[in-house]
Amino acid sequence: MTNYCVILNSRLEAFAQLLTLLVIFIIVITITYFSTRFVGNFQKEKLGRSNIQILETLRISNTKYIQIVKIGKKVFAIAVCKDSISYLCELCEGDLQLKTDSHNKNANAESFKVIIDKFKKDKPEA
């Protein structure tokens, strides 16, 4: 009888430890989720009030980019390298052909739908 009680107590302790660990894990995940959301919203708000906008970026190589940057009301082309940033020229904003976000999202959604349909056609029927 005593042996049975010892086994039962050890199993209850193991279950209690597992339950405690699970609760702590859920608390840590919840804190991580909300702190990440807070930091993300803070950064988004901070960037939203900025007078500097990156309008477009073109990758030339792994560490070299050309960017069109709007600072205030002026637009510039710059070259961004691993260790330096170089001024290329000032651009006229009227000459730029900027794509809107809604246009890009629709184009991506349509192309994704086309890709999925293609895979569905290639899939053998069961």
Secondary structure, 3 states (H helix, E strand, C coil): CHHHHHHHHHHHHHHHHHHHHHHHHHHHHHHHHHHHHHHHHHHHHHHHCCCEEEEEEEEEECCEEEEEEEECCEEEEEEECCCCEEEEEEECHHHCCCCCHHHHHHHHHHHHHHHHHHHHHHCCCC
